[in-house]
């Protein structure tokens, strides 16, 4: 596999994962009660605990997104 193919792969991974991250953030900002009601049917939690878990999930996802998608893409762009 050559550098151009890897660069394209990480570019598309970054675009797709970035879009998913933005989608989850937008849902939680625009429709927090709806998100909570859907999740509460599956996992009954009080609202404060749900918010803490959701924020932790978004933070962890953002860190993983940056480390495993964006950083390799930037590194490949630098060496190409």
mmJSON file of the N, C-alpha and C atoms, coordinates in Angstrom:
{"data_MODEL":{"atom_site":{
"group_PDB":["ATOM","ATOM","ATOM","ATOM","ATOM","ATOM","ATOM","ATOM","ATOM","ATOM","ATOM","ATOM","ATOM","ATOM","ATOM","ATOM","ATOM","ATOM","ATOM","ATOM","ATOM","ATOM","ATOM","ATOM","ATOM","ATOM","ATOM","ATOM","ATOM","ATOM","ATOM","ATOM","ATOM","ATOM","ATOM","ATOM","ATOM","ATOM","ATOM","ATOM","ATOM","ATOM","ATOM","ATOM","ATOM","ATOM","ATOM","ATOM","ATOM","ATOM","ATOM","ATOM","ATOM","ATOM","ATOM","ATOM","ATOM","ATOM","ATOM","ATOM","ATOM","ATOM","ATOM","ATOM","ATOM","ATOM","ATOM","ATOM","ATOM","ATOM","ATOM","ATOM","ATOM","ATOM","ATOM","ATOM","ATOM","ATOM","ATOM","ATOM","ATOM","ATOM","ATOM","ATOM","ATOM","ATOM","ATOM","ATOM","ATOM","ATOM","ATOM","ATOM","ATOM","ATOM","ATOM","ATOM","ATOM","ATOM","ATOM","ATOM","ATOM","ATOM","ATOM","ATOM","ATOM","ATOM","ATOM","ATOM","ATOM","ATOM","ATOM","ATOM","ATOM","ATOM","ATOM","ATOM","ATOM","ATOM","ATOM","ATOM","ATOM","ATOM","ATOM","ATOM","ATOM","ATOM","ATOM","ATOM","ATOM","ATOM","ATOM","ATOM","ATOM","ATOM","ATOM","ATOM","ATOM","ATOM","ATOM","ATOM","ATOM","ATOM","ATOM","ATOM","ATOM","ATOM","ATOM","ATOM","ATOM","ATOM","ATOM","ATOM","ATOM","ATOM","ATOM","ATOM","ATOM","ATOM","ATOM","ATOM","ATOM","ATOM","ATOM","ATOM","ATOM","ATOM","ATOM","ATOM","ATOM","ATOM","ATOM","ATOM","ATOM","ATOM","ATOM","ATOM","ATOM","ATOM","ATOM","ATOM","ATOM","ATOM","ATOM","ATOM","ATOM","ATOM","ATOM","ATOM","ATOM","ATOM","ATOM","ATOM","ATOM","ATOM","ATOM","ATOM","ATOM","ATOM","ATOM","ATOM","ATOM","ATOM","ATOM","ATOM","ATOM","ATOM","ATOM","ATOM","ATOM","ATOM","ATOM","ATOM","ATOM","ATOM","ATOM","ATOM","ATOM","ATOM","ATOM","ATOM","ATOM","ATOM","ATOM","ATOM","ATOM","ATOM","ATOM","ATOM","ATOM","ATOM","ATOM","ATOM","ATOM","ATOM","ATOM","ATOM","ATOM","ATOM","ATOM","ATOM"],
"id":[1,2,3,4,5,6,7,8,9,10,11,12,13,14,15,16,17,18,19,20,21,22,23,24,25,26,27,28,29,30,31,32,33,34,35,36,37,38,39,40,41,42,43,44,45,46,47,48,49,50,51,52,53,54,55,56,57,58,59,60,61,62,63,64,65,66,67,68,69,70,71,72,73,74,75,76,77,78,79,80,81,82,83,84,85,86,87,88,89,90,91,92,93,94,95,96,97,98,99,100,101,102,103,104,105,106,107,108,109,110,111,112,113,114,115,116,117,118,119,120,121,122,123,124,125,126,127,128,129,130,131,132,133,134,135,136,137,138,139,140,141,142,143,144,145,146,147,148,149,150,151,152,153,154,155,156,157,158,159,160,161,162,163,164,165,166,167,168,169,170,171,172,173,174,175,176,177,178,179,180,181,182,183,184,185,186,187,188,189,190,191,192,193,194,195,196,197,198,199,200,201,202,203,204,205,206,207,208,209,210,211,212,213,214,215,216,217,218,219,220,221,222,223,224,225,226,227,228,229,230,231,232,233,234,235,236,237,238,239,240],
"type_symbol":["N","C","C","N","C","C","N","C","C","N","C","C","N","C","C","N","C","C","N","C","C","N","C","C","N","C","C","N","C","C","N","C","C","N","C","C","N","C","C","N","C","C","N","C","C","N","C","C","N","C","C","N","C","C","N","C","C","N","C","C","N","C","C","N","C","C","N","C","C","N","C","C","N","C","C","N","C","C","N","C","C","N","C","C","N","C","C","N","C","C","N","C","C","N","C","C","N","C","C","N","C","C","N","C","C","N","C","C","N","C","C","N","C","C","N","C","C","N","C","C","N","C","C","N","C","C","N","C","C","N","C","C","N","C","C","N","C","C","N","C","C","N","C","C","N","C","C","N","C","C","N","C","C","N","C","C","N","C","C","N","C","C","N","C","C","N","C","C","N","C","C","N","C","C","N","C","C","N","C","C","N","C","C","N","C","C","N","C","C","N","C","C","N","C","C","N","C","C","N","C","C","N","C","C","N","C","C","N","C","C","N","C","C","N","C","C","N","C","C","N","C","C","N","C","C","N","C","C","N","C","C","N","C","C","N","C","C","N","C","C"],
"label_atom_id":["N","CA","C","N","CA","C","N","CA","C","N","CA","C","N","CA","C","N","CA","C","N","CA","C","N","CA","C","N","CA","C","N","CA","C","N","CA","C","N","CA","C","N","CA","C","N","CA","C","N","CA","C","N","CA","C","N","CA","C","N","CA","C","N","CA","C","N","CA","C","N","CA","C","N","CA","C","N","CA","C","N","CA","C","N","CA","C","N","CA","C","N","CA","C","N","CA","C","N","CA","C","N","CA","C","N","CA","C","N","CA","C","N","CA","C","N","CA","C","N","CA","C","N","CA","C","N","CA","C","N","CA","C","N","CA","C","N","CA","C","N","CA","C","N","CA","C","N","CA","C","N","CA","C","N","CA","C","N","CA","C","N","CA","C","N","CA","C","N","CA","C","N","CA","C","N","CA","C","N","CA","C","N","CA","C","N","CA","C","N","CA","C","N","CA","C","N","CA","C","N","CA","C","N","CA","C","N","CA","C","N","CA","C","N","CA","C","N","CA","C","N","CA","C","N","CA","C","N","CA","C","N","CA","C","N","CA","C","N","CA","C","N","CA","C","N","CA","C","N","CA","C","N","CA","C","N","CA","C","N","CA","C","N","CA","C","N","CA","C","N","CA","C","N","CA","C","N","CA","C"],
"label_alt_id":[null,null,null,null,null,null,null,null,null,null,null,null,null,null,null,null,null,null,null,null,null,null,null,null,null,null,null,null,null,null,null,null,null,null,null,null,null,null,null,null,null,null,null,null,null,null,null,null,null,null,null,null,null,null,null,null,null,null,null,null,null,null,null,null,null,null,null,null,null,null,null,null,null,null,null,null,null,null,null,null,null,null,null,null,null,null,null,null,null,null,null,null,null,null,null,null,null,null,null,null,null,null,null,null,null,null,null,null,null,null,null,null,null,null,null,null,null,null,null,null,null,null,null,null,null,null,null,null,null,null,null,null,null,null,null,null,null,null,null,null,null,null,null,null,null,null,null,null,null,null,null,null,null,null,null,null,null,null,null,null,null,null,null,null,null,null,null,null,null,null,null,null,null,null,null,null,null,null,null,null,null,null,null,null,null,null,null,null,null,null,null,null,null,null,null,null,null,null,null,null,null,null,null,null,null,null,null,null,null,null,null,null,null,null,null,null,null,null,null,null,null,null,null,null,null,null,null,null,null,null,null,null,null,null,null,null,null,null,null,null],
"label_comp_id":["UNK","UNK","UNK","UNK","UNK","UNK","UNK","UNK","UNK","UNK","UNK","UNK","UNK","UNK","UNK","UNK","UNK","UNK","UNK","UNK","UNK","UNK","UNK","UNK","UNK","UNK","UNK","UNK","UNK","UNK","UNK","UNK","UNK","UNK","UNK","UNK","UNK","UNK","UNK","UNK","UNK","UNK","UNK","UNK","UNK","UNK","UNK","UNK","UNK","UNK","UNK","UNK","UNK","UNK","UNK","UNK","UNK","UNK","UNK","UNK","UNK","UNK","UNK","UNK","UNK","UNK","UNK","UNK","UNK","UNK","UNK","UNK","UNK","UNK","UNK","UNK","UNK","UNK","UNK","UNK","UNK","UNK","UNK","UNK","UNK","UNK","UNK","UNK","UNK","UNK","UNK","UNK","UNK","UNK","UNK","UNK","UNK","UNK","UNK","UNK","UNK","UNK","UNK","UNK","UNK","UNK","UNK","UNK","UNK","UNK","UNK","UNK","UNK","UNK","UNK","UNK","UNK","UNK","UNK","UNK","UNK","UNK","UNK","UNK","UNK","UNK","UNK","UNK","UNK","UNK","UNK","UNK","UNK","UNK","UNK","UNK","UNK","UNK","UNK","UNK","UNK","UNK","UNK","UNK","UNK","UNK","UNK","UNK","UNK","UNK","UNK","UNK","UNK","UNK","UNK","UNK","UNK","UNK","UNK","UNK","UNK","UNK","UNK","UNK","UNK","UNK","UNK","UNK","UNK","UNK","UNK","UNK","UNK","UNK","UNK","UNK","UNK","UNK","UNK","UNK","UNK","UNK","UNK","UNK","UNK","UNK","UNK","UNK","UNK","UNK","UNK","UNK","UNK","UNK","UNK","UNK","UNK","UNK","UNK","UNK","UNK","UNK","UNK","UNK","UNK","UNK","UNK","UNK","UNK","UNK","UNK","UNK","UNK","UNK","UNK","UNK","UNK","UNK","UNK","UNK","UNK","UNK","UNK","UNK","UNK","UNK","UNK","UNK","UNK","UNK","UNK","UNK","UNK","UNK","UNK","UNK","UNK","UNK","UNK","UNK"],
"label_asym_id":["A","A","A","A","A","A","A","A","A","A","A","A","A","A","A","A","A","A","A","A","A","A","A","A","A","A","A","A","A","A","A","A","A","A","A","A","A","A","A","A","A","A","A","A","A","A","A","A","A","A","A","A","A","A","A","A","A","A","A","A","A","A","A","A","A","A","A","A","A","A","A","A","A","A","A","A","A","A","A","A","A","A","A","A","A","A","A","A","A","A","A","A","A","A","A","A","A","A","A","A","A","A","A","A","A","A","A","A","A","A","A","A","A","A","A","A","A","A","A","A","A","A","A","A","A","A","A","A","A","A","A","A","A","A","A","A","A","A","A","A","A","A","A","A","A","A","A","A","A","A","A","A","A","A","A","A","A","A","A","A","A","A","A","A","A","A","A","A","A","A","A","A","A","A","A","A","A","A","A","A","A","A","A","A","A","A","A","A","A","A","A","A","A","A","A","A","A","A","A","A","A","A","A","A","A","A","A","A","A","A","A","A","A","A","A","A","A","A","A","A","A","A","A","A","A","A","A","A","A","A","A","A","A","A","A","A","A","A","A","A"],
"label_entity_id":["1","1","1","1","1","1","1","1","1","1","1","1","1","1","1","1","1","1","1","1","1","1","1","1","1","1","1","1","1","1","1","1","1","1","1","1","1","1","1","1","1","1","1","1","1","1","1","1","1","1","1","1","1","1","1","1","1","1","1","1","1","1","1","1","1","1","1","1","1","1","1","1","1","1","1","1","1","1","1","1","1","1","1","1","1","1","1","1","1","1","1","1","1","1","1","1","1","1","1","1","1","1","1","1","1","1","1","1","1","1","1","1","1","1","1","1","1","1","1","1","1","1","1","1","1","1","1","1","1","1","1","1","1","1","1","1","1","1","1","1","1","1","1","1","1","1","1","1","1","1","1","1","1","1","1","1","1","1","1","1","1","1","1","1","1","1","1","1","1","1","1","1","1","1","1","1","1","1","1","1","1","1","1","1","1","1","1","1","1","1","1","1","1","1","1","1","1","1","1","1","1","1","1","1","1","1","1","1","1","1","1","1","1","1","1","1","1","1","1","1","1","1","1","1","1","1","1","1","1","1","1","1","1","1","1","1","1","1","1","1"],
"label_seq_id":[1,1,1,2,2,2,3,3,3,4,4,4,5,5,5,6,6,6,7,7,7,8,8,8,9,9,9,10,10,10,11,11,11,12,12,12,13,13,13,14,14,14,15,15,15,16,16,16,17,17,17,18,18,18,19,19,19,20,20,20,21,21,21,22,22,22,23,23,23,24,24,24,25,25,25,26,26,26,27,27,27,28,28,28,29,29,29,30,30,30,31,31,31,32,32,32,33,33,33,34,34,34,35,35,35,36,36,36,37,37,37,38,38,38,39,39,39,40,40,40,41,41,41,42,42,42,43,43,43,44,44,44,45,45,45,46,46,46,47,47,47,48,48,48,49,49,49,50,50,50,51,51,51,52,52,52,53,53,53,54,54,54,55,55,55,56,56,56,57,57,57,58,58,58,59,59,59,60,60,60,61,61,61,62,62,62,63,63,63,64,64,64,65,65,65,66,66,66,67,67,67,68,68,68,69,69,69,70,70,70,71,71,71,72,72,72,73,73,73,74,74,74,75,75,75,76,76,76,77,77,77,78,78,78,79,79,79,80,80,80],
"pdbx_PDB_ins_code":[null,null,null,null,null,null,null,null,null,null,null,null,null,null,null,null,null,null,null,null,null,null,null,null,null,null,null,null,null,null,null,null,null,null,null,null,null,null,null,null,null,null,null,null,null,null,null,null,null,null,null,null,null,null,null,null,null,null,null,null,null,null,null,null,null,null,null,null,null,null,null,null,null,null,null,null,null,null,null,null,null,null,null,null,null,null,null,null,null,null,null,null,null,null,null,null,null,null,null,null,null,null,null,null,null,null,null,null,null,null,null,null,null,null,null,null,null,null,null,null,null,null,null,null,null,null,null,null,null,null,null,null,null,null,null,null,null,null,null,null,null,null,null,null,null,null,null,null,null,null,null,null,null,null,null,null,null,null,null,null,null,null,null,null,null,null,null,null,null,null,null,null,null,null,null,null,null,null,null,null,null,null,null,null,null,null,null,null,null,null,null,null,null,null,null,null,null,null,null,null,null,null,null,null,null,null,null,null,null,null,null,null,null,null,null,null,null,null,null,null,null,null,null,null,null,null,null,null,null,null,null,null,null,null,null,null,null,null,null,null],
"Cartn_x":[0.854,0.0,0.901,0.611,1.462,0.924,1.723,1.383,0.132,-0.06,-1.243,-2.525,-2.506,-3.689,-3.96,-2.911,-3.077,-3.576,-3.059,-3.5,-4.98,-5.4,-6.829,-7.684,-7.2,-7.925,-8.14,-7.069,-7.194,-7.985,-7.941,-8.758,-10.238,-10.642,-12.049,-12.467,-11.575,-11.872,-12.106,-11.284,-11.435,-12.738,-13.093,-14.336,-15.551,-15.574,-16.717,-16.835,-15.732,-15.782,-16.043,-15.523,-15.822,-17.292,-17.883,-19.315,-20.149,-19.766,-20.493,-20.379,-19.19,-19.006,-19.855,-19.843,-20.671,-22.16,-22.565,-23.97,-24.395,-23.562,-23.934,-23.951,-23.009,-22.989,-24.214,-24.542,-25.71,-26.996,-27.129,-28.318,-28.448,-27.341,-27.396,-27.645,-27.19,-27.432,-28.851,-29.315,-30.616,-31.792,-31.595,-32.693,-32.302,-31.886,-31.406,-32.504,-33.727,-34.806,-35.179,-35.169,-35.496,-34.429,-33.165,-32.071,-32.18,-32.446,-32.571,-33.75,-34.882,-36.057,-35.837,-35.169,-34.885,-33.925,-32.861,-31.884,-32.426,-33.306,-33.868,-34.755,-35.348,-36.142,-35.25,-34.046,-33.114,-32.331,-31.856,-31.031,-31.563,-32.417,-32.99,-31.921,-31.659,-30.702,-31.303,-30.855,-31.283,-30.558,-31.148,-30.696,-29.25,-28.854,-27.496,-26.456,-26.754,-25.822,-25.741,-26.888,-26.904,-26.065,-26.218,-25.428,-23.934,-23.549,-22.13,-21.592,-22.354,-21.922,-21.83,-22.802,-22.821,-21.649,-21.37,-20.229,-18.917,-18.807,-17.596,-17.443,-18.551,-18.51,-18.037,-18.612,-18.223,-16.759,-16.297,-14.896,-13.961,-14.294,-13.479,-13.468,-14.634,-14.721,-13.889,-13.913,-13.139,-11.64,-11.196,-9.78,-9.367,-10.183,-9.865,-9.887,-10.832,-10.922,-9.651,-9.204,-7.998,-6.755,-6.612,-5.4,-5.311,-6.436,-6.38,-6.817,-7.304,-7.712,-6.986,-7.077,-6.543,-5.015,-4.44,-2.977,-2.292,-2.729,-2.082,-2.255,-3.417,-3.633,-2.657,-2.511,-1.575,-0.135,0.238,1.588,1.846,0.87,1.055,1.121,0.362,0.433,1.812,2.391,3.703,4.779,4.75,5.826,5.624,4.433,4.171,4.831],
"Cartn_y":[-1.175,0.0,1.24,2.179,3.363,4.502,5.56,6.675,7.403,7.515,8.214,7.49,6.175,5.396,5.539,5.45,5.625,7.028,8.022,9.393,9.546,8.991,9.038,8.296,7.137,6.362,7.171,7.76,8.527,9.818,10.378,11.56,11.198,10.096,9.706,9.231,8.565,8.193,9.445,10.456,11.698,12.404,12.43,13.081,12.361,11.046,10.276,10.358,10.158,10.221,11.636,12.639,14.02,14.347,13.848,14.057,13.366,12.157,11.462,12.206,12.725,13.496,14.758,15.48,16.682,16.362,15.239,14.813,14.542,13.812,13.522,14.788,15.677,16.939,17.78,17.849,18.624,18.048,16.725,16.109,16.457,16.383,16.646,18.121,19.007,20.438,20.815,20.303,20.717,19.941,18.668,17.823,17.038,17.716,16.963,16.138,16.665,15.92,14.675,14.78,13.631,12.545,12.945,11.977,11.284,12.064,11.486,10.522,10.878,10.004,8.685,8.737,7.505,6.62,7.206,6.422,5.948,6.726,6.365,5.125,4.89,3.671,2.437,2.574,1.45,1.296,2.422,2.427,3.483,3.101,4.107,4.708,5.986,6.743,8.099,8.689,10.056,10.993,12.163,13.086,13.542,13.844,14.335,13.267,12.036,10.94,10.689,10.761,10.595,11.673,12.919,14.01,13.784,13.34,13.095,11.975,10.91,9.794,10.233,11.002,11.446,12.376,13.307,14.199,13.43,12.434,11.607,10.834,10.319,9.607,10.535,11.733,12.66,13.076,13.282,13.634,12.508,11.289,10.135,9.908,10.056,9.884,10.939,12.161,13.236,12.957,12.483,12.172,11.037,9.973,8.857,9.285,10.135,10.662,11.424,12.274,13.051,12.172,11.257,10.446,9.425,8.781,7.684,8.051,9.265,9.664,10.917,11.983,13.264,13.288,12.825,12.867,12.007,10.757,10.014,10.682,11.283,11.984,13.148,13.938,15.074,14.588,13.518,12.977,12.492,11.82,11.355,12.507,13.56,14.74,15.398,15.403,16.025,15.239,13.903,13.114,12.867,13.166,12.867,13.861],
"Cartn_z":[0.0,0.0,0.0,-0.86,-0.957,-0.078,0.029,0.913,0.442,-0.856,-1.379,-0.986,-1.05,-0.662,0.829,1.639,3.086,3.429,2.742,2.979,2.655,1.527,1.175,2.2,2.651,3.652,4.93,5.456,6.694,6.495,5.3,5.017,5.12,4.481,4.521,5.906,6.626,8.015,8.859,8.659,9.408,9.058,7.794,7.374,7.96,7.849,8.339,9.856,10.57,12.032,12.532,11.841,12.208,12.033,10.952,10.723,11.801,12.19,13.259,14.585,14.866,16.096,16.079,14.974,14.866,14.968,14.395,14.46,15.9,16.663,18.048,18.902,18.668,19.415,19.069,17.782,17.355,17.935,17.933,18.52,19.99,20.702,22.137,22.438,21.567,21.777,21.37,20.234,19.708,20.298,20.601,21.083,22.342,23.396,24.566,25.247,25.298,25.948,25.158,23.84,22.995,23.112,23.104,23.254,24.601,25.645,26.984,27.065,26.489,26.579,25.835,24.685,23.946,24.734,25.248,25.992,27.331,27.917,29.215,29.111,27.954,27.764,27.78,27.254,27.216,28.516,29.04,30.243,31.197,32.132,33.04,33.968,33.755,34.557,34.879,35.99,36.253,35.291,35.072,34.032,34.235,35.449,35.698,35.376,35.741,35.448,33.938,33.262,31.81,31.135,31.562,30.98,31.171,32.361,32.633,31.754,31.591,30.757,29.297,28.847,27.449,27.152,28.068,27.871,27.888,28.759,28.797,27.49,26.972,25.684,24.57,24.499,23.435,23.569,24.794,25.001,24.601,24.991,24.617,23.122,22.496,21.043,20.331,20.837,20.218,20.317,21.471,21.643,20.713,20.654,19.761,18.3,17.956,16.594,16.225,17.111,16.826,16.75,17.698,17.769,16.628,16.306,15.34,13.926,13.711,12.368,11.894,12.651,12.206,12.26,13.351,13.483,12.417,12.159,11.067,9.702,9.475,8.203,8.058,9.093,9.042,8.859,9.582,9.455,8.024,7.429,6.05,5.07,5.324,4.44,4.558,5.751,5.93,5.206,5.299,4.679,3.194,2.678,1.261,0.33],
"occupancy":[1.0,1.0,1.0,1.0,1.0,1.0,1.0,1.0,1.0,1.0,1.0,1.0,1.0,1.0,1.0,1.0,1.0,1.0,1.0,1.0,1.0,1.0,1.0,1.0,1.0,1.0,1.0,1.0,1.0,1.0,1.0,1.0,1.0,1.0,1.0,1.0,1.0,1.0,1.0,1.0,1.0,1.0,1.0,1.0,1.0,1.0,1.0,1.0,1.0,1.0,1.0,1.0,1.0,1.0,1.0,1.0,1.0,1.0,1.0,1.0,1.0,1.0,1.0,1.0,1.0,1.0,1.0,1.0,1.0,1.0,1.0,1.0,1.0,1.0,1.0,1.0,1.0,1.0,1.0,1.0,1.0,1.0,1.0,1.0,1.0,1.0,1.0,1.0,1.0,1.0,1.0,1.0,1.0,1.0,1.0,1.0,1.0,1.0,1.0,1.0,1.0,1.0,1.0,1.0,1.0,1.0,1.0,1.0,1.0,1.0,1.0,1.0,1.0,1.0,1.0,1.0,1.0,1.0,1.0,1.0,1.0,1.0,1.0,1.0,1.0,1.0,1.0,1.0,1.0,1.0,1.0,1.0,1.0,1.0,1.0,1.0,1.0,1.0,1.0,1.0,1.0,1.0,1.0,1.0,1.0,1.0,1.0,1.0,1.0,1.0,1.0,1.0,1.0,1.0,1.0,1.0,1.0,1.0,1.0,1.0,1.0,1.0,1.0,1.0,1.0,1.0,1.0,1.0,1.0,1.0,1.0,1.0,1.0,1.0,1.0,1.0,1.0,1.0,1.0,1.0,1.0,1.0,1.0,1.0,1.0,1.0,1.0,1.0,1.0,1.0,1.0,1.0,1.0,1.0,1.0,1.0,1.0,1.0,1.0,1.0,1.0,1.0,1.0,1.0,1.0,1.0,1.0,1.0,1.0,1.0,1.0,1.0,1.0,1.0,1.0,1.0,1.0,1.0,1.0,1.0,1.0,1.0,1.0,1.0,1.0,1.0,1.0,1.0,1.0,1.0,1.0,1.0,1.0,1.0,1.0,1.0,1.0,1.0,1.0,1.0],
"B_iso_or_equiv":[0.0,0.0,0.0,0.0,0.0,0.0,0.0,0.0,0.0,0.0,0.0,0.0,0.0,0.0,0.0,0.0,0.0,0.0,0.0,0.0,0.0,0.0,0.0,0.0,0.0,0.0,0.0,0.0,0.0,0.0,0.0,0.0,0.0,0.0,0.0,0.0,0.0,0.0,0.0,0.0,0.0,0.0,0.0,0.0,0.0,0.0,0.0,0.0,0.0,0.0,0.0,0.0,0.0,0.0,0.0,0.0,0.0,0.0,0.0,0.0,0.0,0.0,0.0,0.0,0.0,0.0,0.0,0.0,0.0,0.0,0.0,0.0,0.0,0.0,0.0,0.0,0.0,0.0,0.0,0.0,0.0,0.0,0.0,0.0,0.0,0.0,0.0,0.0,0.0,0.0,0.0,0.0,0.0,0.0,0.0,0.0,0.0,0.0,0.0,0.0,0.0,0.0,0.0,0.0,0.0,0.0,0.0,0.0,0.0,0.0,0.0,0.0,0.0,0.0,0.0,0.0,0.0,0.0,0.0,0.0,0.0,0.0,0.0,0.0,0.0,0.0,0.0,0.0,0.0,0.0,0.0,0.0,0.0,0.0,0.0,0.0,0.0,0.0,0.0,0.0,0.0,0.0,0.0,0.0,0.0,0.0,0.0,0.0,0.0,0.0,0.0,0.0,0.0,0.0,0.0,0.0,0.0,0.0,0.0,0.0,0.0,0.0,0.0,0.0,0.0,0.0,0.0,0.0,0.0,0.0,0.0,0.0,0.0,0.0,0.0,0.0,0.0,0.0,0.0,0.0,0.0,0.0,0.0,0.0,0.0,0.0,0.0,0.0,0.0,0.0,0.0,0.0,0.0,0.0,0.0,0.0,0.0,0.0,0.0,0.0,0.0,0.0,0.0,0.0,0.0,0.0,0.0,0.0,0.0,0.0,0.0,0.0,0.0,0.0,0.0,0.0,0.0,0.0,0.0,0.0,0.0,0.0,0.0,0.0,0.0,0.0,0.0,0.0,0.0,0.0,0.0,0.0,0.0,0.0,0.0,0.0,0.0,0.0,0.0,0.0],
"pdbx_formal_charge":[null,null,null,null,null,null,null,null,null,null,null,null,null,null,null,null,null,null,null,null,null,null,null,null,null,null,null,null,null,null,null,null,null,null,null,null,null,null,null,null,null,null,null,null,null,null,null,null,null,null,null,null,null,null,null,null,null,null,null,null,null,null,null,null,null,null,null,null,null,null,null,null,null,null,null,null,null,null,null,null,null,null,null,null,null,null,null,null,null,null,null,null,null,null,null,null,null,null,null,null,null,null,null,null,null,null,null,null,null,null,null,null,null,null,null,null,null,null,null,null,null,null,null,null,null,null,null,null,null,null,null,null,null,null,null,null,null,null,null,null,null,null,null,null,null,null,null,null,null,null,null,null,null,null,null,null,null,null,null,null,null,null,null,null,null,null,null,null,null,null,null,null,null,null,null,null,null,null,null,null,null,null,null,null,null,null,null,null,null,null,null,null,null,null,null,null,null,null,null,null,null,null,null,null,null,null,null,null,null,null,null,null,null,null,null,null,null,null,null,null,null,null,null,null,null,null,null,null,null,null,null,null,null,null,null,null,null,null,null,null],
"auth_seq_id":[1,1,1,2,2,2,3,3,3,4,4,4,5,5,5,6,6,6,7,7,7,8,8,8,9,9,9,10,10,10,11,11,11,12,12,12,13,13,13,14,14,14,15,15,15,16,16,16,17,17,17,18,18,18,19,19,19,20,20,20,21,21,21,22,22,22,23,23,23,24,24,24,25,25,25,26,26,26,27,27,27,28,28,28,29,29,29,30,30,30,31,31,31,32,32,32,33,33,33,34,34,34,35,35,35,36,36,36,37,37,37,38,38,38,39,39,39,40,40,40,41,41,41,42,42,42,43,43,43,44,44,44,45,45,45,46,46,46,47,47,47,48,48,48,49,49,49,50,50,50,51,51,51,52,52,52,53,53,53,54,54,54,55,55,55,56,56,56,57,57,57,58,58,58,59,59,59,60,60,60,61,61,61,62,62,62,63,63,63,64,64,64,65,65,65,66,66,66,67,67,67,68,68,68,69,69,69,70,70,70,71,71,71,72,72,72,73,73,73,74,74,74,75,75,75,76,76,76,77,77,77,78,78,78,79,79,79,80,80,80],
"auth_comp_id":["UNK","UNK","UNK","UNK","UNK","UNK","UNK","UNK","UNK","UNK","UNK","UNK","UNK","UNK","UNK","UNK","UNK","UNK","UNK","UNK","UNK","UNK","UNK","UNK","UNK","UNK","UNK","UNK","UNK","UNK","UNK","UNK","UNK","UNK","UNK","UNK","UNK","UNK","UNK","UNK","UNK","UNK","UNK","UNK","UNK","UNK","UNK","UNK","UNK","UNK","UNK","UNK","UNK","UNK","UNK","UNK","UNK","UNK","UNK","UNK","UNK","UNK","UNK","UNK","UNK","UNK","UNK","UNK","UNK","UNK","UNK","UNK","UNK","UNK","UNK","UNK","UNK","UNK","UNK","UNK","UNK","UNK","UNK","UNK","UNK","UNK","UNK","UNK","UNK","UNK","UNK","UNK","UNK","UNK","UNK","UNK","UNK","UNK","UNK","UNK","UNK","UNK","UNK","UNK","UNK","UNK","UNK","UNK","UNK","UNK","UNK","UNK","UNK","UNK","UNK","UNK","UNK","UNK","UNK","UNK","UNK","UNK","UNK","UNK","UNK","UNK","UNK","UNK","UNK","UNK","UNK","UNK","UNK","UNK","UNK","UNK","UNK","UNK","UNK","UNK","UNK","UNK","UNK","UNK","UNK","UNK","UNK","UNK","UNK","UNK","UNK","UNK","UNK","UNK","UNK","UNK","UNK","UNK","UNK","UNK","UNK","UNK","UNK","UNK","UNK","UNK","UNK","UNK","UNK","UNK","UNK","UNK","UNK","UNK","UNK","UNK","UNK","UNK","UNK","UNK","UNK","UNK","UNK","UNK","UNK","UNK","UNK","UNK","UNK","UNK","UNK","UNK","UNK","UNK","UNK","UNK","UNK","UNK","UNK","UNK","UNK","UNK","UNK","UNK","UNK","UNK","UNK","UNK","UNK","UNK","UNK","UNK","UNK","UNK","UNK","UNK","UNK","UNK","UNK","UNK","UNK","UNK","UNK","UNK","UNK","UNK","UNK","UNK","UNK","UNK","UNK","UNK","UNK","UNK","UNK","UNK","UNK","UNK","UNK","UNK"],
"auth_asym_id":["A","A","A","A","A","A","A","A","A","A","A","A","A","A","A","A","A","A","A","A","A","A","A","A","A","A","A","A","A","A","A","A","A","A","A","A","A","A","A","A","A","A","A","A","A","A","A","A","A","A","A","A","A","A","A","A","A","A","A","A","A","A","A","A","A","A","A","A","A","A","A","A","A","A","A","A","A","A","A","A","A","A","A","A","A","A","A","A","A","A","A","A","A","A","A","A","A","A","A","A","A","A","A","A","A","A","A","A","A","A","A","A","A","A","A","A","A","A","A","A","A","A","A","A","A","A","A","A","A","A","A","A","A","A","A","A","A","A","A","A","A","A","A","A","A","A","A","A","A","A","A","A","A","A","A","A","A","A","A","A","A","A","A","A","A","A","A","A","A","A","A","A","A","A","A","A","A","A","A","A","A","A","A","A","A","A","A","A","A","A","A","A","A","A","A","A","A","A","A","A","A","A","A","A","A","A","A","A","A","A","A","A","A","A","A","A","A","A","A","A","A","A","A","A","A","A","A","A","A","A","A","A","A","A","A","A","A","A","A","A"],
"auth_atom_id":["N","CA","C","N","CA","C","N","CA","C","N","CA","C","N","CA","C","N","CA","C","N","CA","C","N","CA","C","N","CA","C","N","CA","C","N","CA","C","N","CA","C","N","CA","C","N","CA","C","N","CA","C","N","CA","C","N","CA","C","N","CA","C","N","CA","C","N","CA","C","N","CA","C","N","CA","C","N","CA","C","N","CA","C","N","CA","C","N","CA","C","N","CA","C","N","CA","C","N","CA","C","N","CA","C","N","CA","C","N","CA","C","N","CA","C","N","CA","C","N","CA","C","N","CA","C","N","CA","C","N","CA","C","N","CA","C","N","CA","C","N","CA","C","N","CA","C","N","CA","C","N","CA","C","N","CA","C","N","CA","C","N","CA","C","N","CA","C","N","CA","C","N","CA","C","N","CA","C","N","CA","C","N","CA","C","N","CA","C","N","CA","C","N","CA","C","N","CA","C","N","CA","C","N","CA","C","N","CA","C","N","CA","C","N","CA","C","N","CA","C","N","CA","C","N","CA","C","N","CA","C","N","CA","C","N","CA","C","N","CA","C","N","CA","C","N","CA","C","N","CA","C","N","CA","C","N","CA","C","N","CA","C","N","CA","C","N","CA","C","N","CA","C","N","CA","C","N","CA","C"],
"pdbx_PDB_model_num":[1,1,1,1,1,1,1,1,1,1,1,1,1,1,1,1,1,1,1,1,1,1,1,1,1,1,1,1,1,1,1,1,1,1,1,1,1,1,1,1,1,1,1,1,1,1,1,1,1,1,1,1,1,1,1,1,1,1,1,1,1,1,1,1,1,1,1,1,1,1,1,1,1,1,1,1,1,1,1,1,1,1,1,1,1,1,1,1,1,1,1,1,1,1,1,1,1,1,1,1,1,1,1,1,1,1,1,1,1,1,1,1,1,1,1,1,1,1,1,1,1,1,1,1,1,1,1,1,1,1,1,1,1,1,1,1,1,1,1,1,1,1,1,1,1,1,1,1,1,1,1,1,1,1,1,1,1,1,1,1,1,1,1,1,1,1,1,1,1,1,1,1,1,1,1,1,1,1,1,1,1,1,1,1,1,1,1,1,1,1,1,1,1,1,1,1,1,1,1,1,1,1,1,1,1,1,1,1,1,1,1,1,1,1,1,1,1,1,1,1,1,1,1,1,1,1,1,1,1,1,1,1,1,1,1,1,1,1,1,1]
}}}
